[in-house]
Amino acid sequence: MDISGSLQKMWIDDAFPGIDHTITSSSTDEYNCIAWAAGDNSAWWSHAAGYRWPNAKRTPSVESLIEVFVGLGYVACDNASMEDGFEKVALYAHGPIWKHAARQLPSGLWTSKLGPDEDIQHKTPEALTGDYYGVVHCIMRRR
């Protein structure tokens, strides 16, 4: 039995009770959830000085995160259902502060980078709601 894989799975199960997920990468601090949702695994994206934060004001507000994705061609949409011809992201917040982003895969599953930890696949954006990331603030899509 791979103890490190077991421990990785355990912390995720503890953080997100009831989540059905698959770990798809090892831990790395090369990129974070915002970069991963935007399709970039080469940089950490954050509103904090010294990090990549394209097309938006450098604030921790979820509105700034929305600006980042608008600048990448995304618009708000009604639901997280798979739509042919569209890429979708889910943006998460605790109140007015952004916390996480996830991206829908062509299979309809969702992928998330968990901070400096693993990438995972999960069935729905709601699987990550709770104390860590808050709630899904909005779903956005682009062609």
SELOMI-763680 format. One record per residue (C-alpha): residue number from 1; chain; y, x, z. Coordinates in steps of 0.05 Angstrom, whole numbers, always signed. Example, Ala and Ser with C-alpha at 12.3 -4.5 7.8 and 13.67 -1.06 7.14 Angstrom:
<recs>
pos:1; unit:A; y:-90; x:+246; z:+156
pos:2; unit:A; y:-21; x:+273; z:+143
</recs>
This chain:
<recs>
pos:1; unit:A; y:+0; x:+0; z:+0
pos:2; unit:A; y:+69; x:+26; z:-18
pos:3; unit:A; y:+107; x:+25; z:+48
pos:4; unit:A; y:+176; x:+37; z:+18
pos:5; unit:A; y:+165; x:-21; z:-31
pos:6; unit:A; y:+142; x:-64; z:+27
pos:7; unit:A; y:+204; x:-47; z:+68
pos:8; unit:A; y:+249; x:-62; z:+9
pos:9; unit:A; y:+218; x:-130; z:-1
pos:10; unit:A; y:+221; x:-145; z:+74
pos:11; unit:A; y:+296; x:-134; z:+81
pos:12; unit:A; y:+309; x:-177; z:+20
pos:13; unit:A; y:+264; x:-232; z:+47
pos:14; unit:A; y:+300; x:-228; z:+115
pos:15; unit:A; y:+370; x:-229; z:+83
pos:16; unit:A; y:+354; x:-287; z:+36
pos:17; unit:A; y:+301; x:-332; z:+68
pos:18; unit:A; y:+256; x:-367; z:+19
pos:19; unit:A; y:+278; x:-325; z:-41
pos:20; unit:A; y:+226; x:-316; z:-96
pos:21; unit:A; y:+244; x:-249; z:-127
pos:22; unit:A; y:+219; x:-187; z:-162
pos:23; unit:A; y:+248; x:-118; z:-149
pos:24; unit:A; y:+266; x:-88; z:-217
pos:25; unit:A; y:+296; x:-20; z:-198
pos:26; unit:A; y:+301; x:+31; z:-143
pos:27; unit:A; y:+362; x:+38; z:-98
pos:28; unit:A; y:+422; x:+72; z:-129
pos:29; unit:A; y:+496; x:+76; z:-113
pos:30; unit:A; y:+515; x:+91; z:-186
pos:31; unit:A; y:+535; x:+18; z:-197
pos:32; unit:A; y:+542; x:-47; z:-159
pos:33; unit:A; y:+532; x:-122; z:-170
pos:34; unit:A; y:+599; x:-132; z:-206
pos:35; unit:A; y:+585; x:-76; z:-255
pos:36; unit:A; y:+513; x:-100; z:-264
pos:37; unit:A; y:+535; x:-172; z:-278
pos:38; unit:A; y:+584; x:-144; z:-329
pos:39; unit:A; y:+529; x:-104; z:-363
pos:40; unit:A; y:+551; x:-35; z:-338
pos:41; unit:A; y:+503; x:+9; z:-299
pos:42; unit:A; y:+547; x:+71; z:-302
pos:43; unit:A; y:+602; x:+56; z:-251
pos:44; unit:A; y:+618; x:+20; z:-186
pos:45; unit:A; y:+668; x:-37; z:-198
pos:46; unit:A; y:+714; x:-56; z:-141
pos:47; unit:A; y:+785; x:-77; z:-128
pos:48; unit:A; y:+791; x:-17; z:-81
pos:49; unit:A; y:+830; x:+42; z:-107
pos:50; unit:A; y:+789; x:+94; z:-144
pos:51; unit:A; y:+739; x:+46; z:-174
pos:52; unit:A; y:+735; x:+11; z:-241
pos:53; unit:A; y:+768; x:-58; z:-239
pos:54; unit:A; y:+788; x:-79; z:-310
pos:55; unit:A; y:+836; x:-134; z:-330
pos:56; unit:A; y:+854; x:-159; z:-260
pos:57; unit:A; y:+898; x:-151; z:-199
pos:58; unit:A; y:+867; x:-105; z:-147
pos:59; unit:A; y:+855; x:-156; z:-91
pos:60; unit:A; y:+792; x:-179; z:-56
pos:61; unit:A; y:+805; x:-251; z:-76
pos:62; unit:A; y:+753; x:-288; z:-116
pos:63; unit:A; y:+810; x:-304; z:-164
pos:64; unit:A; y:+816; x:-230; z:-180
pos:65; unit:A; y:+741; x:-227; z:-194
pos:66; unit:A; y:+748; x:-287; z:-240
pos:67; unit:A; y:+804; x:-250; z:-276
pos:68; unit:A; y:+757; x:-191; z:-287
pos:69; unit:A; y:+706; x:-236; z:-322
pos:70; unit:A; y:+759; x:-274; z:-361
pos:71; unit:A; y:+782; x:-207; z:-387
pos:72; unit:A; y:+710; x:-195; z:-410
pos:73; unit:A; y:+710; x:-260; z:-449
pos:74; unit:A; y:+680; x:-308; z:-399
pos:75; unit:A; y:+704; x:-379; z:-385
pos:76; unit:A; y:+686; x:-427; z:-330
pos:77; unit:A; y:+628; x:-474; z:-344
pos:78; unit:A; y:+594; x:-533; z:-310
pos:79; unit:A; y:+525; x:-507; z:-293
pos:80; unit:A; y:+476; x:-449; z:-289
pos:81; unit:A; y:+427; x:-478; z:-339
pos:82; unit:A; y:+405; x:-434; z:-396
pos:83; unit:A; y:+446; x:-446; z:-460
pos:84; unit:A; y:+427; x:-415; z:-526
pos:85; unit:A; y:+480; x:-368; z:-551
pos:86; unit:A; y:+513; x:-358; z:-483
pos:87; unit:A; y:+511; x:-304; z:-429
pos:88; unit:A; y:+525; x:-331; z:-359
pos:89; unit:A; y:+547; x:-301; z:-293
pos:90; unit:A; y:+551; x:-330; z:-223
pos:91; unit:A; y:+608; x:-308; z:-178
pos:92; unit:A; y:+599; x:-313; z:-103
pos:93; unit:A; y:+650; x:-317; z:-47
pos:94; unit:A; y:+659; x:-325; z:+28
pos:95; unit:A; y:+720; x:-370; z:+28
pos:96; unit:A; y:+773; x:-337; z:-15
pos:97; unit:A; y:+740; x:-268; z:-16
pos:98; unit:A; y:+691; x:-246; z:-71
pos:99; unit:A; y:+624; x:-220; z:-48
pos:100; unit:A; y:+574; x:-216; z:-106
pos:101; unit:A; y:+560; x:-230; z:-179
pos:102; unit:A; y:+495; x:-244; z:-215
pos:103; unit:A; y:+478; x:-248; z:-289
pos:104; unit:A; y:+430; x:-294; z:-325
pos:105; unit:A; y:+376; x:-260; z:-367
pos:106; unit:A; y:+352; x:-285; z:-435
pos:107; unit:A; y:+290; x:-311; z:-399
pos:108; unit:A; y:+333; x:-358; z:-357
pos:109; unit:A; y:+320; x:-318; z:-294
pos:110; unit:A; y:+378; x:-285; z:-258
pos:111; unit:A; y:+389; x:-212; z:-241
pos:112; unit:A; y:+428; x:-182; z:-184
pos:113; unit:A; y:+444; x:-113; z:-158
pos:114; unit:A; y:+443; x:-114; z:-83
pos:115; unit:A; y:+500; x:-66; z:-65
pos:116; unit:A; y:+473; x:+5; z:-65
pos:117; unit:A; y:+402; x:-22; z:-60
pos:118; unit:A; y:+355; x:-51; z:-112
pos:119; unit:A; y:+364; x:-95; z:-173
pos:120; unit:A; y:+324; x:-159; z:-167
pos:121; unit:A; y:+306; x:-218; z:-210
pos:122; unit:A; y:+311; x:-287; z:-179
pos:123; unit:A; y:+302; x:-358; z:-204
pos:124; unit:A; y:+370; x:-388; z:-189
pos:125; unit:A; y:+439; x:-365; z:-168
pos:126; unit:A; y:+432; x:-407; z:-105
pos:127; unit:A; y:+375; x:-363; z:-81
pos:128; unit:A; y:+427; x:-312; z:-56
pos:129; unit:A; y:+472; x:-360; z:-19
pos:130; unit:A; y:+480; x:-350; z:+56
pos:131; unit:A; y:+510; x:-301; z:+105
pos:132; unit:A; y:+509; x:-241; z:+58
pos:133; unit:A; y:+543; x:-269; z:-4
pos:134; unit:A; y:+570; x:-337; z:+16
pos:135; unit:A; y:+564; x:-390; z:-37
pos:136; unit:A; y:+566; x:-393; z:-113
pos:137; unit:A; y:+640; x:-401; z:-125
pos:138; unit:A; y:+633; x:-412; z:-200
pos:139; unit:A; y:+590; x:-402; z:-262
pos:140; unit:A; y:+622; x:-371; z:-323
pos:141; unit:A; y:+596; x:-361; z:-394
pos:142; unit:A; y:+612; x:-325; z:-459
pos:143; unit:A; y:+583; x:-326; z:-529
</recs>
